[in-house]
Amino acid sequence: MNVAAILKLKGREVITATPDTSLLEIARLLGTHKIGCIVIAEADGKVAGIVSERDIVREIARAGAEVLDEPVDAFMTKSVISCRESDTMDRLMGEMTAHRFRHMPVVDRGRLIGLVSIGDVVRMRIAEAELEAAAMREYIATG
């Protein structure tokens, strides 16, 4: 299984914001859409950064609620690790585990085309294991 299979099931919609969006507006978007991160994109669709719920909480804890009025550009992760549709779930799991993040933008020709979470990867792994188990049961039953 690869990233393309995940996107086929979950869709390609990604909630984005621009670098000048305030942290408060980012928090509102996270809450409204019930998601864990926002991809920060330039007007041309290139990924400029990513910000998660955890990033916002850390900044509030560090500097107080005043940071909510600041633009996300000052707080987002700017060196974003992304993937391609052809990448395997093993690569995604390896990157997410090694770098300790839960969301990875999917990029094609430098442009954002989707977002994959660790939850998406786990769901696909479980579905894959269930299919293999069903195939084995069928094989055993029909001998």
C-alpha positions as CSV (number, residue, x, y, z in Angstrom):
1,M,0.0,0.0,0.0
2,N,1.1,3.5,-0.7
3,V,0.1,7.1,-0.1
4,A,-2.1,7.2,-3.2
5,A,-4.3,4.4,-1.7
6,I,-4.7,6.4,1.5
7,L,-5.7,9.5,-0.4
8,K,-8.2,7.5,-2.5
9,L,-10.0,6.5,0.6
10,K,-9.8,9.6,2.7
11,G,-9.8,12.3,0.0
12,R,-7.5,15.1,-0.8
13,E,-9.0,18.0,1.0
14,V,-6.6,19.9,3.2
15,I,-7.3,22.8,5.5
16,T,-4.7,25.4,4.9
17,A,-3.9,28.9,6.0
18,T,-1.4,31.6,4.9
19,P,1.7,32.6,6.9
20,D,0.1,35.8,8.1
21,T,-2.8,34.1,9.7
22,S,-2.9,34.6,13.5
23,L,-2.4,31.8,15.9
24,L,-5.9,32.5,17.3
25,E,-7.4,32.0,13.8
26,I,-5.4,28.8,13.4
27,A,-6.8,27.6,16.8
28,R,-10.3,28.4,15.6
29,L,-9.7,26.4,12.3
30,L,-8.4,23.4,14.3
31,G,-11.5,23.5,16.5
32,T,-14.0,24.1,13.8
33,H,-12.7,21.3,11.6
34,K,-11.8,19.0,14.5
35,I,-8.3,18.4,13.1
36,G,-4.8,18.3,14.7
37,C,-2.8,20.5,12.3
38,I,-3.0,23.1,9.6
39,V,-0.7,23.2,6.6
40,I,0.6,26.7,6.0
41,A,0.7,27.3,2.2
42,E,1.8,30.1,-0.1
43,A,-0.6,31.5,-2.7
44,D,1.0,29.2,-5.3
45,G,0.2,26.0,-3.3
46,K,3.7,25.4,-2.0
47,V,4.0,24.3,1.6
48,A,5.5,27.0,3.7
49,G,5.1,25.3,7.1
50,I,2.8,23.3,9.4
51,V,1.4,24.0,12.8
52,S,-0.2,21.6,15.2
53,E,-2.3,21.9,18.4
54,R,0.8,21.0,20.3
55,D,2.7,23.9,18.8
56,I,0.1,26.4,19.9
57,V,-0.1,25.0,23.4
58,R,3.7,25.1,23.7
59,E,3.8,28.8,22.6
60,I,1.0,29.8,25.0
61,A,2.8,28.0,27.8
62,R,6.1,29.7,26.9
63,A,4.9,33.3,26.3
64,G,1.3,33.6,27.3
65,A,-1.9,34.2,25.5
66,E,-0.5,37.3,23.8
67,V,1.1,35.1,21.2
68,L,-2.4,34.3,19.8
69,D,-2.4,37.6,18.1
70,E,0.9,36.9,16.3
71,P,1.1,35.5,12.8
72,V,1.6,31.8,12.5
73,D,4.8,32.4,10.4
74,A,6.7,33.0,13.7
75,F,5.7,29.7,15.3
76,M,5.2,27.1,12.5
77,T,7.6,24.4,11.6
78,K,9.2,25.6,8.5
79,S,11.3,22.6,7.5
80,V,8.4,20.3,6.7
81,I,9.0,16.7,5.7
82,S,6.6,15.7,3.0
83,C,5.8,12.6,1.0
84,R,4.7,11.7,-2.5
85,E,1.8,9.5,-3.6
86,S,4.2,6.7,-4.6
87,D,5.7,6.5,-1.1
88,T,4.9,3.4,1.0
89,M,3.3,3.3,4.3
90,D,6.5,1.9,5.7
91,R,8.3,5.1,4.7
92,L,5.6,7.2,6.3
93,M,5.7,5.3,9.5
94,G,9.5,5.5,9.6
95,E,9.6,9.3,9.0
96,M,6.8,10.0,11.5
97,T,8.4,7.8,14.2
98,A,11.9,9.1,13.6
99,H,10.9,12.8,13.7
100,R,8.0,12.5,16.1
101,F,5.2,14.1,14.2
102,R,1.8,12.9,13.3
103,H,0.9,14.6,10.0
104,M,2.7,14.6,6.6
105,P,1.8,16.8,3.6
106,V,1.6,15.0,0.3
107,V,3.3,17.0,-2.4
108,D,3.4,16.7,-6.2
109,R,5.7,19.0,-8.3
110,G,6.2,21.2,-5.2
111,R,2.4,21.7,-4.7
112,L,0.3,20.4,-1.8
113,I,-2.2,17.7,-2.9
114,G,-3.1,16.0,0.3
115,L,-2.3,15.3,4.0
116,V,-1.7,11.9,5.7
117,S,-1.9,11.3,9.4
118,I,-0.6,8.5,11.5
119,G,-4.2,7.6,12.1
120,D,-4.7,7.1,8.3
121,V,-1.6,4.9,8.2
122,V,-2.8,2.8,11.1
123,R,-6.3,2.4,9.6
124,M,-4.8,1.2,6.3
125,R,-2.5,-1.2,8.1
126,I,-5.4,-2.7,10.1
127,A,-7.5,-3.0,6.9
128,E,-4.6,-4.7,5.2
129,A,-4.1,-7.2,8.1
130,E,-7.9,-8.0,8.1
131,L,-7.8,-8.7,4.4
132,E,-4.8,-11.0,4.8
133,A,-6.5,-12.8,7.7
134,A,-9.7,-13.3,5.7
135,A,-7.7,-14.6,2.7
136,M,-5.9,-17.1,4.9
137,R,-9.2,-18.2,6.5
138,E,-10.7,-18.7,3.0
139,Y,-7.6,-20.6,1.8
140,I,-7.7,-22.9,4.8
141,A,-11.5,-23.5,4.5
142,T,-11.4,-24.3,0.8
143,G,-8.1,-26.3,1.2
